[in-house]
Amino acid sequence: MKIVLMSGSTRQDSVNGAVLATVRHILAGLPGEHESVSLAVADLPFYEAGLERSGASAAVRAAQELVAGADALFISTPSYNGEMPGALKNALDWLSRGIDGPSALTGKVTAVASASPGARGALDAQAGLVGVLARCGARVVEHEPVAVAGAGGQATEDGRYTDPELVARLESLTGAVLAAVDAAEVLV
């Protein structure tokens, strides 16, 4: 099973990157083969229809192919003024465009989490993100929201979170992703 991990943050050592590093660690500890690949939103140019028509961006094509070929997408986002960051929205705009066919997001099992140093853990950004994903045809995993509050002060090991309660919540969300992928395969 191949899962693409995408942080809405462009910072090198972001708290959302730590969420995804924790998910990667969880996946590595599960039975079976689970490949996790990161997609950096900062690698994509600003969406522009002329660039799309010319097919001039190798980074965009690679991102679209990566997501189209994956079983699931796992996104963790910060909140910028109550919404997802522009870089993440830009990446979703590119991914919503088809590669000579349907969007890379159409039918894609997708999990959403968020993290921030603030008290709400960027929870306010999740609704807008889920709305965009739904409009793009993604299959957003139904799960209690995972929002990591006070994320900057939480202990990390090798760039991932170690708090047992947080790890358990991320294990639960990861399990929901795997179950959704299995259910989708049964339907095909």
C-alpha positions as CSV (number, residue, x, y, z in Angstrom):
1,M,0.0,0.0,0.0
2,K,1.4,3.4,-1.0
3,I,0.4,6.5,1.0
4,V,1.4,10.0,0.0
5,L,2.2,12.3,3.0
6,M,1.6,16.0,2.4
7,S,2.3,18.9,4.8
8,G,0.5,22.2,4.3
9,S,3.6,23.9,5.8
10,T,6.6,24.8,3.7
11,R,8.9,25.0,6.7
12,Q,11.7,22.4,7.0
13,D,11.0,21.4,10.7
14,S,7.3,22.2,10.9
15,V,5.0,20.7,13.5
16,N,2.9,19.3,10.6
17,G,6.0,17.6,9.3
18,A,6.3,16.0,12.7
19,V,2.7,14.7,12.5
20,L,3.6,13.1,9.1
21,A,6.8,11.7,10.5
22,T,4.8,10.1,13.3
23,V,2.4,8.6,10.7
24,R,5.4,7.3,8.7
25,H,6.7,5.7,11.9
26,I,3.3,4.1,12.6
27,L,3.1,2.7,9.1
28,A,6.6,1.3,9.3
29,G,5.5,-0.7,12.5
30,L,2.4,-2.2,10.9
31,P,2.4,-5.7,9.4
32,G,2.4,-5.9,5.7
33,E,4.0,-3.5,3.2
34,H,3.2,0.2,3.6
35,E,5.2,2.6,1.5
36,S,5.0,6.3,2.5
37,V,6.2,9.0,0.2
38,S,6.3,12.8,0.9
39,L,5.1,15.4,-1.5
40,A,6.4,18.9,-0.8
41,V,3.9,21.6,-1.7
42,A,6.7,24.2,-2.0
43,D,8.0,22.3,-5.1
44,L,4.9,23.2,-7.2
45,P,4.7,26.5,-9.1
46,F,1.7,28.8,-8.6
47,Y,-1.3,27.5,-10.6
48,E,-1.7,29.2,-13.9
49,A,-3.9,27.9,-16.8
50,G,-1.3,28.7,-19.4
51,L,1.3,26.7,-17.6
52,E,-1.2,23.8,-17.3
53,R,-1.9,23.9,-21.0
54,S,1.7,24.0,-22.0
55,G,2.5,21.0,-19.7
56,A,5.7,22.8,-18.9
57,S,6.1,21.8,-15.2
58,A,7.8,18.5,-14.5
59,A,7.2,19.0,-10.8
60,V,3.4,19.2,-11.3
61,R,3.3,16.2,-13.6
62,A,5.4,14.2,-11.1
63,A,3.1,15.3,-8.2
64,Q,0.0,14.3,-10.2
65,E,1.4,10.9,-11.1
66,L,2.6,10.3,-7.5
67,V,-0.9,11.0,-6.0
68,A,-2.7,9.2,-8.9
69,G,-0.6,6.1,-8.3
70,A,-1.0,6.0,-4.5
71,D,-3.7,4.2,-2.5
72,A,-4.2,7.1,-0.1
73,L,-3.2,10.7,0.7
74,F,-2.6,11.9,4.3
75,I,-2.5,15.7,4.8
76,S,-1.5,17.6,7.9
77,T,-2.0,21.4,7.8
78,P,-1.4,24.5,9.8
79,S,-3.9,27.3,10.0
80,Y,-3.2,30.6,8.4
81,N,-5.9,33.1,9.5
82,G,-8.3,30.2,10.0
83,E,-7.7,28.5,6.7
84,M,-5.3,26.1,5.0
85,P,-2.1,27.9,3.7
86,G,-2.1,29.1,0.1
87,A,0.7,26.7,-0.8
88,L,-1.5,23.7,0.2
89,K,-4.5,25.1,-1.7
90,N,-2.2,25.7,-4.7
91,A,-1.0,22.0,-4.6
92,L,-4.6,20.8,-4.4
93,D,-5.5,23.0,-7.4
94,W,-2.8,21.3,-9.4
95,L,-3.7,17.8,-8.2
96,S,-7.4,18.4,-9.1
97,R,-6.3,18.7,-12.7
98,G,-6.3,15.5,-14.7
99,I,-3.3,13.8,-16.2
100,D,-4.9,13.1,-19.6
101,G,-8.0,12.0,-17.7
102,P,-9.6,12.4,-14.2
103,S,-8.2,14.3,-11.4
104,A,-5.5,12.7,-9.2
105,L,-7.8,13.3,-6.3
106,T,-10.9,11.7,-7.7
107,G,-11.9,8.8,-5.4
108,K,-8.6,9.1,-3.5
109,V,-8.9,8.0,0.1
110,T,-7.6,11.1,2.1
111,A,-7.0,11.7,5.7
112,V,-6.8,15.2,7.3
113,A,-5.0,16.2,10.4
114,S,-3.7,19.6,11.7
115,A,-1.1,21.0,14.1
116,S,-0.1,24.3,15.4
117,P,1.6,25.9,18.5
118,G,-1.8,27.4,19.3
119,A,-4.5,26.1,21.6
120,R,-6.8,24.8,18.8
121,G,-4.2,22.9,16.9
122,A,-5.2,24.5,13.6
123,L,-8.6,22.7,13.8
124,D,-10.2,25.7,12.1
125,A,-8.3,25.0,8.9
126,Q,-9.7,21.5,8.6
127,A,-13.2,22.4,7.5
128,G,-12.0,24.4,4.5
129,L,-9.5,21.7,3.6
130,V,-12.2,19.0,3.8
131,G,-14.5,21.1,1.6
132,V,-11.9,21.6,-1.1
133,L,-11.1,17.9,-1.1
134,A,-14.7,17.0,-1.4
135,R,-15.2,19.3,-4.3
136,C,-12.2,17.7,-6.0
137,G,-13.8,14.3,-5.6
138,A,-11.5,12.9,-2.8
139,R,-12.9,10.4,-0.4
140,V,-12.2,12.0,2.9
141,V,-11.9,9.5,5.8
142,E,-14.5,10.0,8.4
143,H,-12.8,10.2,11.8
144,E,-12.8,12.3,14.9
145,P,-10.7,15.4,14.1
146,V,-7.0,15.0,15.0
147,A,-5.7,18.5,15.8
148,V,-2.4,18.8,17.7
149,A,-2.6,21.8,20.0
150,G,0.6,23.2,21.6
151,A,2.5,21.3,19.0
152,G,5.7,23.3,19.2
153,G,6.1,22.3,22.9
154,Q,5.5,18.6,22.5
155,A,8.4,16.2,22.7
156,T,9.7,14.7,19.5
157,E,12.2,11.9,18.8
158,D,13.7,11.9,15.3
159,G,11.3,14.6,14.3
160,R,8.2,12.7,15.3
161,Y,5.8,13.0,18.3
162,T,6.1,10.5,21.1
163,D,3.2,11.5,23.4
164,P,1.2,8.3,23.9
165,E,-2.2,9.9,23.6
166,L,-1.3,11.8,20.4
167,V,0.3,8.7,18.9
168,A,-2.8,6.7,19.7
169,R,-5.0,9.3,17.9
170,L,-2.8,9.2,14.9
171,E,-2.7,5.4,15.0
172,S,-6.5,5.4,15.0
173,L,-6.6,7.8,12.0
174,T,-4.0,5.8,10.1
175,G,-6.1,2.7,10.8
176,A,-9.2,4.4,9.4
177,V,-7.2,5.2,6.2
178,L,-6.1,1.6,5.8
179,A,-9.7,0.4,6.4
180,A,-11.0,2.9,3.8
181,V,-8.5,1.7,1.2
182,D,-9.4,-1.9,1.9
183,A,-13.1,-1.1,1.5
184,A,-12.4,0.8,-1.7
185,E,-10.5,-2.2,-3.2
186,V,-13.5,-4.5,-2.4
187,L,-15.8,-2.2,-4.3
188,V,-13.6,-2.2,-7.4
